[in-house]
């Protein structure tokens, strides 16, 4: 049964707290209720609104809270800004930017025990220390690792699924206060990383001297963590991060992204080229980074990162024309691997690999998987087109009407060259080259071929073949 709403009391109330730096609306409401000896739910009704209206950040309810507490407009807006308010389906306004709700709302409430202990010690004569302990808005953000003021990691304080229970912080802290004061939640401190300082400054002031200034905080912190995790897995050559946590991944990713687009591109290339195995696909090489960007195709904040990853994939893998990668279809093939080229030419991958290596299209010393050994599809299209029509020495001799010795002499004197000199290619000759030579010689064809034969020390016979 819902408790009836009483006539509102005169405002502002005589017993009212002062908002702490970065405090949230619901933390302030809970402390306000505590100093007036009420639960947050009952106190909300005393203010003229059901608790759910405060949980939904109803404008009228927030106005009533500000009136009761005698808050200046800037103080009210500060509380709201550090809390995050709904902005459509699964989106929230937070610190002037848009975040997905799950980045700010979680059943596990975290905090810095040193901040809370400092709050309580600020009023040593206060009968209820929990009334002075304020929950900060930056503690809500999942991508925040630690308190930059005290260099203490954020730790779980309590967990509650129902928002009315989760956000009644004064009631929760009343039970936890003895343990907080005794240091039960204290953890080893660590100096804030460049990532921690960057995020704290950007949330506080909006200032950002890095390349990430042009990107939303949610997208930037998400990519920092995903890129960092991928880089750490690669460096540990097996993916076992041991005791490393998300904080290290974020710091690692930020170290790259803060340097700008060029550094990000290079990191992606390094990840792509470090792939191992026989059948490596982009999704395998980039892991959760690829999966996340594939999921965020409809979120414009992630478009720049998605474009850079897509570019890396197009310049690394032999993607076929028309194939879609991260929402975009490749118009024309850019790269071939020996496998894709062999399939197109109707020959074996080994033959393509041998010919392309000899032609300089593929590095001779490249031990990566065949799928990552690629060459420029447009530049070497002519060579690929010739491979199916190549013939061996006997077929070339027959087409030219030449002997084995004559063909060998033409090759040794570099008058006629095979398409490839690779010793393992058994069919290196283009018939068109032989026929072109015969045609160019015209009436000089027979004397020329007899001279070649005589030049090798043999006496030409009247019945010897003379190049056709």
N, C-alpha and C positions, 0 to 999 in steps of 0.2 A: 504494500500500500504506500503510495507516494505522500510524503509529508506536505501539507498545505503551505504555501508561501505566505509568510506574515507581511504585514505592512513594513516597508523598509524603515530602518532606524535613521536618526539624523546624522548627516555626514559633514565633515570627515569625522571618523571615530577618534576618540582620544588615545586609544591604545593601537598604535600602528607601527610596523617596522619600516626601516629605510631600505630600499633595494640595494643589494650588494652589486659590485661590478660584475657584469655578464650574467646576472641572475635571470632565471626564466620566470614567466608569468605564473606557472603552476607552483613553483617553489615559493614565490612571494605570497601567493594566495594561501598556501599551506601554512607558512609561517605567520601570516596575518590571522588565520583562524586559531593557531596555537596560542598566540599572545592574548587572544580573547577567549581562551578556555573553551574552544569548540573544535569539532572535527571539520575537515575541509568541506565535507558534504553538507553538514548542518549550517556551516557559516555561509556557504554559497546561497542557501535558501534564505538566510537572514539578509543577504544582500539583494534578494529579490529574484534570484534565478536558480534553476536546477543546476547541479554540478556538471551535467553533460554539456550545458551551454558554455561553460568555461572551458571544458575539454575540447569543444568544437571551436573555440575562439570566436564566439559570437560577439559582434561589435558592441551591442548594447550591454552585454555582460561585462566586457572589458571596460567600457565607459563607467559602469557602476563601480567596478573595482577601483578604478583610478579616482573616482569621486570619494569613495569611502576612505581611501588611503591618502587623499590630498596630494596626488601625484601631478607634477608638472607634465605637460605634453611630451617633452623630451624624455622624461623618465618612463612614461607609459610606452612610448615607441621603442625605447631601449629594451624593456622587458619583452615586448612582442618580437623585436628583431632577433634577440638571442634565443627565442623559443622555437620559432618556425611555425608558420600558419598555413593551412591548406590552400593550395592554388590549383584546384581541379583534381582530376583523378590521379592518385598516387604521386602527386607533386606538392612541394611546399616552398613558400617564400622563406628564405633564411639569410640574414645578413645581406639583403639586397640582391640575392641570386636565387635561382631555382634549383632545388635538389629533389631527388626521388625520396619518397616518404621513408623507405627502409634505411636510408642513410642517416636519418635523425630519430627514428622511432624503433625502439628495441625493448623487449621485456627486461633485459638486463640493464640496470642503471649503474653507471660507473662514476667515479669521482676521484679527486685527489684528497687523501686523508689529511695531508698537511694543511691544505686550504681550510678544510672543515675544522681542524683543531685550532687553527689560527682564528677562525670566526668565533669559536667558543671562548678562547682565551681573551678575546677583545673585550668581553663583558664578564669578568670573573665573578661579579656579584650577582649575576643573573641566575635565578632559581632553576631555570630549565635551559640548559646549554643548547639543546636541539633547536630551540626557537631562533638562535643566532646563526645556525649552520645553513648556508644557502647553496643550492645546487646551481652550478654554472651552465650556461648554454653551450659552451664549446665542448663540455663533457658529453653532450648528446650526439655529437658528430662522430660517426664510426671511424673516420679517417684521422682523428686526433689521437696521438699516441701517449702524450704525457703533458704534465703541467710545466710550461716553460718557466714559470715563476719559481717553483720549488724543485725542478728537475726530477720530479717523481712521476712514475708511470701511472696512468689512470687504471684503477682496479675495480672489479665488480663489487658493488655494495649490497645490492639486493636484486631480486627478480620477481616480477609480478606480471601476469598476462593482462589483467583488467586495468585499464588506464586509471580509473578512480583510485585504485590501490597503489599502482605504480608511482603516480605523481604526488601522492600525499607524503611528501618527503619529511615533513616535520614529525609525523607519526612514526615513520621508519627510523629516522635518525634518533628519535627519543630512545628507541630500543638499542640502537647501535652506538650511542654516544659513549658509554663506558669503554667499549672495545676500541673506538676511534681514539679516545684520549689516552688509552693504554698502549697505543701503537700496534694493535693487532693487525691492522691493514697496511702497515708500512712495508715497503719493498725497497730493495737497493736502488739508489738514485743513479742517474746517468745523465751526462751532458746532452742537451738537446742537439739533434742533428740539424743540418742546413734545412732539411725538409720541415722539421718541427718549428723552427724559427720562421721560415717562410709562411707556413700555414697560419701560425699564431698572428703574425703581423698582418697578413691579408684579411683574416677574419676581424681583427680589431680595427684596422684603418682602411682596408681596401687597397693599400699600396702594394705594388709588386714590381720589382726591378728586373724580373726574369722574362724569358720568352712566354711563360705561362700566363702573363698578364692579359694576353689576348684570348684566354680560354676560361670557361667557367670553373669554379673551384671543384664542383662535383666531378666533372669530366677529367680535370687535371689530376686530382688525387686518385681517381680510379685508374687512370693510365699509369700513374707513378707506381702504384702497387702491382698492377699486372705486368708491366714491363720489368720491374725489379724482380719479381718472382721468376720470370722467364730467364733473366740474366743469371740469377743465383743458381737456378737448376743447371744451366749450361756450365757455369764455372765449377760446380761440384761434380760434373761429369757423371751423372747418373740420376740426378733429380732428388737426392736425399739431402734435405736442408737441415736435418738433425733438429736441434733446439731453436733454430732461427725462427723468428716470428714475423708477423705482417709488418711490424715497424721497420725491420731491416729491408724488406722488399720495397717499402715506400721510399726509404732513404736512398736505396740503390737506384730506383727508377728516377727519382728527382735529380740525382746527380747527373743523369744524362739529359733529361728533359729541360732542366733549367738552363742548359747551354744552347738550346735552340733546335731548330728544325734539322740542321745538318747533322748534329750529334744524334738525334733520334733516328734519322735515316741510316746512319752508320751502324747504330746498335741493331736495327732491324736486319741489315745486311749480314752483320756478324752472326746473328741468331740463325738466319737462313743458311749461311754457308757452313755453319757448325753442325748441321743436321747429319745424322748417320743412319745407316740402314740401306736397304735396297729399294724400298718404295716409300719415299718421304713426301708427304703432301703438306701444303701450307698449314693446314689445321694441326698437323702433328708437330710441325716445327715451332709454331708460335703458341700452341696450347690455349690456355684460358684467355690470352690477349686476343686471339683470333675469334674465339667463341663470343667474348663479350662485345666486341665491335660488330660482330654479325647480329647480335641481339639489339644493338643500339642504332641500327640503320635508320630508324625513324626519328632519332634524337639529333637535332642539328648541332648540338654542342660537341658531339663526337665526330662530326663530319671531317674536320681537318686531320684527326688521327687516323680515321678510316681511310682517307685518301692516301696518306703516307704509307700505310701498311699495304694497301692495294697496289700502289706503285712498286713497292719492293717485291711483291709477289709476281707482278707482270715482268719485272726485269730479272727475275731469278728462275722462275719455273717455266717450262714449255707449255704454256696455256694455249689451248686451241682457240681459233677464231670463233666467236659466238658464245664461248664459255663464260658464265657469270661468276665473278669473284666479289664478295662483299657488296652485292647489289648492283654491280656494273659489268656489262658484257664487253669482252675484248673485241674490237672491231676487226682487227687483222692480226694474225699470228706474228709475234715478235721473235720468239725463240723456238728452236728445235732441240731436242735431245737425240742421241743416236736411236733411241727406241721410237720416238714419234716420227723421226725422219724415215726410219726404215719401214715403218708401217705405211707411210705415204708413198714411198718409192717401190714398195713390194720386194725389198731385199732384207738381208739380215742386219741386225743392229751392229754386229761386229764389223761387217763390211763398211757401213757408214762411218763407224768410229775410226777405222783405219784410214779411210780416204780423207775424212775431215781433219784428222790429226796431221796427216802428211801435207794437207793444204794450208795448215796453220789456223784452221777454224776452231780447233780444240787444242788446249795445251797438252803437250806430250806428257808432262808430269802432273797429272791431276787424278788423284785417287779417290775423289768423291764418288758417291753413288751415281750411276749412269743418268738417273733422272735429273741430277743437278749439273751434269756436264752438258752445257748448252752452247749453241752458236747462233749467230744472227740469221734468222730465217730468210729475210729479204736479200741480204748480201750474198748468201751462198745458195740461193734458189736455183741458179743456173747449174751449179755443180751437182746439186741433189737431183736435178732433172736429168743429168747425163748418166748417173749411176746405173739405172736399169738397162741402158743400151751398151754398156761397156762389154768388150769381148776379150778373149784370151789371144795368145800369139798365133795359134793355128788359124782362128777365124780371121785375124787381121791379115795374115799372109794370104789366105784364100781371097779375101776381098781385094787385095792389091796385086795379086799374081806374083808375089815375092817369095823368095826362099827364106828359110830360117836364118841363114847367115846374112842375107841382105837386110832383113828386118833388124837383126841384132846390130849390124853395122850402122844402119840409120839411127838407131837409138844411141849407140856409143858416141857417134859423131854429133849427136844432138840436132840432127836434121829432122828427125821425127821423135816427138816426146810422148810418152804415155801420160794419161791424165794424172796418175799418181805413181810415185816411185816406191811406195810402201812394199817391202819384200813379201808380205803375206797376202797381198792382193793378186789373185791369179788372173783376173780379167781387168787390166788397166788401160786397154786401148780403146780409142774412139775411131770407129770405121770412117767417120766423116773426115778425120785428120789425114788418114792415109789416102783417101780418094781425092782430097783437096791437093795433096802433094803430087799425085799422078796427073791431075788435071793441070796444075801449074807448070809442070815440066813440058807438057805438050809433045812436040816432035823431038825434044831432047831426052825424052824419057828413057829410051833404050841405051844410048851411049852413056847417059848418067849412071844408070844401074850397072852397066858393064864396068864402068870405071870404078865404082864402089867395090865391086867384086875383085877387080884386078888390084886395087889398092891394098887389099888384104893379103897379097902375095900369091893368089891363085890365078891360074891361067884360064881366062874365059873360054868356054866352049861355045861353039856356034849354036848348039841346041840348048844352052842354059837359059832359064827364064830371065827376063829383063824387066822386072817390075810391071808385068802385064803387057 
